[in-house]
């Protein structure tokens, strides 16, 4: 099994699939761990987890821990870390529960919801939500540190994309009461009610959690197709649930060449969506160049059919993961607006064809021409999805739309007043044009002709509107958009990685409709959906797989050929994965730049682990090993904290020079206290009363330190008061420093 490299540019090597004595019964889908052929829907290994109890246990602990509002920086403070954060992290991590991240993020989403509804606890609920995200991030980081290699990747994937039901393990009376109130509980199956932790993190805007290295490792593996699973979906238009894929690692050389499931890998889906949009754009430009409103041409019919298939794909995406996840994409507002314009175009075109009136055809083409400002820049959003300009543009467009809607609502009163003052002299459209020109600073005709409305009140209303609309509104708009842009740029890394997570989750599909490219998805909907009502699930699955492989045979062949050579590192042609990887050469075609670089040796020296004899020689000659360094820094920190030295800390096992005996690795260290104390004391707080006593001892020492600082401040105050006396300053006498009490001197920190 390959280990994860510290270099992010290097890739993991897939572990060797162990041969099974009855290998003929293994499912030939290239997944690890493998499953039997008869296991079409493998059993849920976490069906017995008390998810409902864990959710409420976390809520109780967080509510008891946080009673006052704190910022994220204050929660990361060393004292808050020792007294609150670290004990909770230790407690939840030691539960060894794969649903703990899901439960933490569910509580975060609930606290954010309570922040909007509970006016008296808004700041406290916000702090509790931050604490849930911080704990989830640190627990996941511990899992990431303790589980390396591809086995660790599988463990992380089970935590982040495994589906959980919040009512799993709840008492029967609770389930009965909720089922009578919630529509989703009565109509949706158990599998469709399950949500992964990754989706909860997206809808709760947990950007810090999603930008962590552990989470991004799983997101990248899912995006590339190294981790495969059948996601939970809200509504499937064409469901094919005969076989459910558990969370597995994909082995391309053990899978069939024509694997239809590779069409719904997020990276493949992203490329296919770009190609589909390029075809749509080419057809749109082609028919708009030679418009024929009087009749339906062949190219217009092709455009209509293909666009209907493209819109069907977008509709299925909305139903797959819900509106909230779908709208997190950068280009969703462009797709939705173009779909709305196309719907109006189709309505006018069909109505003109029914009535044989060419005027409706001309209007339909004019409406379709309005889609050019949307469909042309949409390609840039796909290609440059991680560009900060487009990310900030999406957020600023949302703020601009909200502020403009509020302004139109408020300024509607000015329009009504002017309409009533004109008494029919000017139409509402004319007055609206005057106001719009004043709003954008284009023309002052409305102010000049406002006397026609009323000699006194007309100019007063127009001038007041000009002050509020052109001056105040634009100033607020510029300030708000500048703040939004600066906030996004300040968190550029988190924003980009959040978009990656959204694109990955939205790209994982379970609906069989996504395996058909437009416009074949329309054909599949019209043929396979009626067949599903008369066929058994097994035969429907067989027909669906045969149709997908037939229609996408060239595409599947290309995907299989590429993935067999690029998906996992260390795989060579005509060689099995269990063979040792060849030693990297200094100059090779795999890294052309390093071969001709003066500094290539600097990187090449770290490509392979040193031999064991080199490691042994380093250990024999090391006078300052990690154990000695750990002991020195621990003693220094204890001296800084005023703690007495313990006799057993003077000598460490295996710490002598040229000693071959290694001591036990030190316990887990926190990022704030990297060397044993007081983090080690806090880590045992969840194990019993002894840990609680040690935490209380740390708190007592901190309080004593604060009291000593207060006494020092009083001493300095009296000293400064004596220094400022004008008598001895003028005479040049020495200042008499008050005597320090012996007890105070002993209590003062070093």
Secondary structure by P-SEA (a helix, b strand, c coil): cccccccccbbbbbcccccccccccccccccccccccccccccccccccaaaaaaaaaaaaaaaaccccccccccccaaaaacccaaaaaaaaaccccaaaaaaaaaaaaaaaaaacccccaaaaaaaaaaaaaaaaaaaaaaaaacccaaaaaaaaaaacbbbbccccccaaaaaaaaaccccccccccccccccaaaaaaaaccccccccaaaaaaaaaaaacccccccccccccccccccccccccccccccccccccccccaaaaaaaaaaaaaaaaaaaaaaaaccccccccaaaaaaaaaaaaaaaaaaaaaaacccccccccccaaaaaaaaaaaaaaaaaaaaaaaaccaaaaaaaaaaaaaccccccaaaaaaaacccaaaaaaaaaaaaaaaaaaaaaaaaaaaaaaaaaaacccccaaaaaaaaaaaaaccccccccccccccccaaaaaaaaaaaaaccaaaaaaaaaaaaaaaaaaaaaaaaaaaaaaaaaaaaccccccccccaaaaaaaaacaaaaaacccaaaaaaaaaaaaaaaaaaaaaaaaaaaaccccccccccccccccccccccccccccccccccaaaaaaaacccccaaaaaaaaaaccccaaaaaaaaaaaaaaaabbbbbccccccccccccccccccccccccccccccaaaaaaaaccccaaaaaaaaaaaaaaaaaaaaaaaaaaaaaaaaaaaacccccccccccccccccaaaaaaccc
